[in-house]
Amino acid sequence: MQKRIIQSKNPYINVIPVNSERFDISFPIAMAITETESSFNPKATSHIPAYGLMQLVPSTGARDAYAYVYNKDKFLSKRYLYDPKNNIELGCAYIARIRHGYLKNIHDDEKAYMCTVAAYNTGPGNVAKTLTNTKKLAPATRKANSLSERQLYLKLVQDLEYKETRDYLKKVWTRKENYK
């Protein structure tokens, strides 16, 4: 029911399922991230600054996602990132880059997405640092694999360095249930 309401208010939202399938990522996670980042506002701008529906930062997430999709290093303008199709494509690509690239060695999808959601907000290195006191991903993925889902979730929401990221993970993790 919730998905239909959002789609009727926001015609560009139908781009999310297409891109979640394209990049082999969780549709509920992509929707929950978009809701949490911008409340589905394509012109949202943060103080960072991050732009658009999925709040991409031109110098980090947007650049990384563009390189992941197009194999080119490019700094993207806010005008490019305000376009819902571009923003959703790169937002979903960035989720995929984190999940299937940086965190590919986390075997359980639920645990991998917990870390992916936190990394979407604060970066993979900061998630690794929370798990192992180093920004190296290999030991962090081993640690994530060694914990139960509950232990990992509690570790992240209690120990991530930034309150914003701890709160962000809680919000996304709760909201994803609305899109199953």
C-alpha positions as CSV (number, residue, x, y, z in Angstrom):
1,M,0.0,0.0,0.0
2,Q,2.7,2.5,1.0
3,K,4.6,1.9,-2.3
4,R,1.5,2.8,-4.4
5,I,0.9,6.0,-2.4
6,I,4.5,7.1,-2.9
7,Q,4.4,6.3,-6.6
8,S,1.2,8.2,-7.2
9,K,2.7,11.3,-5.6
10,N,6.1,10.9,-7.2
11,P,6.0,9.7,-10.8
12,Y,9.9,9.4,-11.0
13,I,9.9,6.8,-8.2
14,N,9.3,4.0,-10.7
15,V,13.0,4.5,-11.7
16,I,14.0,3.0,-8.3
17,P,12.8,-0.6,-9.0
18,V,14.4,-0.5,-12.4
19,N,17.8,0.5,-11.0
20,S,17.6,-1.7,-8.0
21,E,17.2,-4.6,-10.4
22,R,19.8,-3.3,-12.7
23,F,22.4,-3.1,-10.0
24,D,21.2,-6.2,-8.1
25,I,20.5,-4.3,-4.9
26,S,17.6,-4.5,-2.4
27,F,14.6,-2.5,-3.6
28,P,13.4,-2.0,0.1
29,I,16.8,-0.6,1.0
30,A,16.9,1.7,-2.0
31,M,13.5,3.0,-1.2
32,A,14.2,3.4,2.5
33,I,17.5,5.3,1.8
34,T,15.7,7.6,-0.6
35,E,12.9,8.3,1.9
36,T,15.4,8.9,4.7
37,E,17.7,11.1,2.6
38,S,15.2,13.4,1.0
39,S,11.6,12.4,1.8
40,F,11.4,11.9,-1.9
41,N,12.2,15.5,-2.7
42,P,14.2,15.6,-6.0
43,K,15.5,19.1,-5.2
44,A,16.7,18.3,-1.6
45,T,20.0,19.9,-0.7
46,S,22.0,19.2,2.5
47,H,24.6,21.4,4.3
48,I,27.4,19.0,3.1
49,P,26.3,19.7,0.2
50,A,24.6,16.6,-1.1
51,Y,21.9,16.8,-3.8
52,G,18.7,15.2,-5.0
53,L,16.6,12.3,-4.0
54,M,19.4,10.1,-2.8
55,Q,21.5,13.0,-1.5
56,L,24.7,12.3,-3.4
57,V,27.9,14.3,-2.6
58,P,29.6,15.3,-5.9
59,S,33.1,14.7,-4.7
60,T,32.6,11.3,-3.0
61,G,29.5,9.1,-3.5
62,A,28.4,10.6,-6.8
63,R,31.9,10.4,-8.2
64,D,32.5,6.9,-7.0
65,A,29.1,5.7,-8.4
66,Y,29.7,7.4,-11.8
67,A,33.1,5.7,-12.0
68,Y,31.4,2.4,-11.1
69,V,28.8,2.7,-13.9
70,Y,30.7,4.5,-16.6
71,N,34.4,3.7,-15.8
72,K,35.2,7.4,-15.9
73,D,36.3,9.8,-13.2
74,K,33.9,12.8,-13.3
75,F,32.9,15.5,-10.9
76,L,29.1,15.9,-11.4
77,S,27.3,19.2,-11.1
78,K,24.3,19.8,-8.8
79,R,22.2,20.3,-11.9
80,Y,23.1,16.7,-13.1
81,L,22.4,15.3,-9.6
82,Y,19.0,17.1,-9.3
83,D,17.7,15.1,-12.3
84,P,15.8,12.3,-10.6
85,K,16.8,9.7,-13.2
86,N,20.5,10.5,-12.9
87,N,20.3,10.7,-9.1
88,I,18.5,7.4,-8.7
89,E,20.8,5.7,-11.2
90,L,23.9,6.8,-9.3
91,G,22.3,6.4,-5.8
92,C,21.5,2.8,-6.6
93,A,24.9,2.3,-8.2
94,Y,26.6,3.7,-5.1
95,I,24.6,1.2,-2.9
96,A,25.8,-1.6,-5.3
97,R,29.4,-0.3,-5.2
98,I,29.3,-0.5,-1.4
99,R,27.5,-3.9,-1.2
100,H,29.0,-5.7,-4.1
101,G,32.4,-4.0,-4.1
102,Y,33.7,-2.8,-0.7
103,L,31.6,-5.2,1.3
104,K,31.4,-8.1,-1.1
105,N,32.9,-10.5,1.5
106,I,30.1,-10.1,4.0
107,H,28.2,-13.3,3.2
108,D,24.8,-12.7,4.8
109,D,22.7,-10.1,2.9
110,E,21.1,-8.7,6.1
111,K,24.4,-8.1,7.7
112,A,25.9,-6.7,4.4
113,Y,23.0,-4.3,4.0
114,M,23.3,-3.1,7.7
115,C,26.9,-2.2,6.9
116,T,26.0,-0.8,3.4
117,V,23.4,1.5,4.9
118,A,25.8,2.9,7.4
119,A,28.5,3.2,4.8
120,Y,26.2,5.1,2.4
121,N,26.0,7.7,5.1
122,T,29.5,7.8,6.6
123,G,31.7,5.8,4.2
124,P,33.0,2.2,4.2
125,G,36.2,3.2,6.1
126,N,34.2,4.6,9.0
127,V,32.1,1.4,9.2
128,A,35.3,-0.7,9.1
129,K,36.8,1.5,11.9
130,T,33.7,0.9,14.0
131,L,34.1,-2.9,13.7
132,T,37.9,-3.2,14.0
133,N,39.5,0.1,14.9
134,T,41.0,0.2,11.4
135,K,39.7,1.5,8.1
136,K,40.8,-1.7,6.4
137,L,37.8,-3.6,4.9
138,A,39.1,-7.2,5.0
139,P,39.3,-7.4,8.8
140,A,36.0,-5.5,9.1
141,T,34.2,-8.0,6.8
142,R,35.6,-10.9,8.8
143,K,34.3,-9.3,12.0
144,A,30.8,-8.7,10.4
145,N,30.7,-12.3,9.3
146,S,31.6,-13.5,12.9
147,L,28.7,-11.6,14.5
148,S,25.0,-12.5,14.5
149,E,22.7,-10.1,12.8
150,R,21.5,-8.7,16.2
151,Q,25.1,-8.3,17.5
152,L,26.2,-6.5,14.3
153,Y,23.1,-4.2,14.4
154,L,23.7,-3.3,18.1
155,K,27.4,-2.8,17.5
156,L,26.7,-0.3,14.6
157,V,23.9,1.6,16.3
158,Q,25.9,1.9,19.6
159,D,29.4,2.4,18.3
160,L,29.4,4.2,15.0
161,E,31.3,7.4,15.6
162,Y,28.6,9.8,14.4
163,K,25.2,10.1,16.0
164,E,23.8,11.1,12.6
165,T,24.9,7.7,11.2
166,R,23.6,5.8,14.1
167,D,20.2,7.5,13.8
168,Y,20.3,7.1,10.0
169,L,20.8,3.3,10.2
170,K,17.9,3.0,12.6
171,K,15.6,5.0,10.4
172,V,16.5,3.2,7.2
173,W,16.3,-0.2,8.9
174,T,12.8,0.5,10.2
175,R,11.6,2.1,6.9
176,K,12.7,-0.7,4.7
177,E,9.9,-2.8,6.1
178,N,7.4,-0.4,4.4
179,Y,8.6,-1.5,0.9
180,K,8.6,-5.3,1.2
